[in-house]
Amino acid sequence: MTAKSLKHWCHSVLPANFNQVSNDTSKIQQFLIDNIPEKINQGLRVMNITQDEILVAVPSPQIANYLSLHAMEIEQQIREGLNLDRKLKFRSMPESIFQVETHASVNKTRPVPPETVDAISRSANWIEDDRLKQALKSLAQTLRQK
């Protein structure tokens, strides 16, 4: 796939308002961080914005409940400060969902037993397709060398 077709594909699957929603998401995220006490805004993430609502993920049900109790005041401040008139919805999602795991090393594959290598080699002799036969023989030879 060429870069041009990939770019075209990306544009074709994105909603028309993607850039606007992305900008609004960043603005709301920063607004909430700036205006909600630090103990509460840690781990808070704006997940999505639709025509009707702003979905915000928080790290615990207690924080979600607390923010839901004050949702009307926060909505009013967003309406006045950012000129966005939407309902706020808070959902608790553990912070671990947002953390990307990296694996330090990949486990090496176990060696293939010699009996299996011999079976692959013998089976290759029964194959009529020459390309497949050569591929299986090559595989057996590679596995013997490891």
HUWO-V865945 format. One record per residue. N is the residue number from 1. SS is DSSP state (alpha for helix, beta for strand, coil for the rest). PSI is psi in radians with two decimals (NA if undefined). Layout:
N_SS_PSI, N_SS_PSI
This chain:
1_coil_2.24, 2_coil_2.85, 3_alpha_-0.65, 4_alpha_-0.79, 5_alpha_-0.59, 6_alpha_-0.77, 7_alpha_-0.74, 8_alpha_-0.78, 9_alpha_-0.79, 10_alpha_-0.75, 11_alpha_-0.57, 12_alpha_-0.43, 13_alpha_-0.26, 14_coil_2.46, 15_coil_2.71, 16_coil_-0.57, 17_coil_0.34, 18_alpha_-0.85, 19_alpha_-0.71, 20_alpha_-0.79, 21_alpha_-0.71, 22_alpha_-0.78, 23_alpha_-0.77, 24_alpha_-0.67, 25_alpha_-0.80, 26_alpha_-0.74, 27_alpha_-0.77, 28_alpha_-0.73, 29_alpha_-0.87, 30_alpha_-0.70, 31_alpha_-0.79, 32_alpha_-0.71, 33_alpha_-0.72, 34_alpha_-0.48, 35_alpha_-0.13, 36_coil_2.42, 37_coil_2.54, 38_alpha_-0.68, 39_alpha_-0.46, 40_alpha_-0.60, 41_alpha_-0.09, 42_coil_2.23, 43_coil_-0.02, 44_coil_2.30, 45_beta_2.30, 46_beta_2.08, 47_beta_-0.70, 48_beta_2.66, 49_beta_2.21, 50_coil_-3.06, 51_coil_-0.54, 52_coil_-0.45, 53_beta_2.85, 54_beta_2.10, 55_beta_2.16, 56_beta_2.23, 57_beta_2.38, 58_beta_2.73, 59_coil_-0.16, 60_coil_2.69, 61_alpha_-0.55, 62_alpha_-0.76, 63_alpha_-0.70, 64_alpha_-0.76, 65_alpha_-0.80, 66_alpha_-0.83, 67_alpha_-0.59, 68_alpha_-0.64, 69_alpha_-0.50, 70_coil_0.28, 71_alpha_-0.71, 72_alpha_-0.73, 73_alpha_-0.72, 74_alpha_-0.72, 75_alpha_-0.74, 76_alpha_-0.75, 77_alpha_-0.67, 78_alpha_-0.72, 79_alpha_-0.77, 80_alpha_-0.73, 81_alpha_-0.62, 82_alpha_-0.04, 83_coil_0.72, 84_coil_2.14, 85_coil_1.58, 86_coil_2.69, 87_beta_2.53, 88_beta_2.34, 89_beta_2.28, 90_beta_2.27, 91_beta_2.35, 92_beta_2.24, 93_coil_2.18, 94_coil_2.55, 95_alpha_-0.44, 96_alpha_-0.41, 97_alpha_-0.54, 98_alpha_-0.12, 99_coil_2.32, 100_coil_2.22, 101_coil_2.40, 102_coil_2.48, 103_coil_2.20, 104_coil_-0.72, 105_coil_2.64, 106_coil_2.36, 107_coil_2.38, 108_coil_2.62, 109_coil_2.64, 110_coil_2.62, 111_coil_2.56, 112_coil_2.26, 113_coil_2.54, 114_alpha_-0.58, 115_alpha_-0.66, 116_alpha_-0.72, 117_alpha_-0.76, 118_alpha_-0.70, 119_alpha_-0.69, 120_alpha_-0.78, 121_alpha_-0.78, 122_alpha_-0.72, 123_alpha_-0.58, 124_alpha_-0.57, 125_coil_-0.37, 126_coil_-0.14, 127_coil_2.33, 128_coil_-0.56, 129_coil_2.03, 130_alpha_-0.68, 131_alpha_-0.72, 132_alpha_-0.71, 133_alpha_-0.82, 134_alpha_-0.64, 135_alpha_-0.76, 136_alpha_-0.70, 137_alpha_-0.68, 138_alpha_-0.71, 139_alpha_-0.81, 140_alpha_-0.73, 141_alpha_-0.73, 142_alpha_-0.75, 143_alpha_-0.53, 144_alpha_-0.60, 145_alpha_-0.38, 146_coil_NA
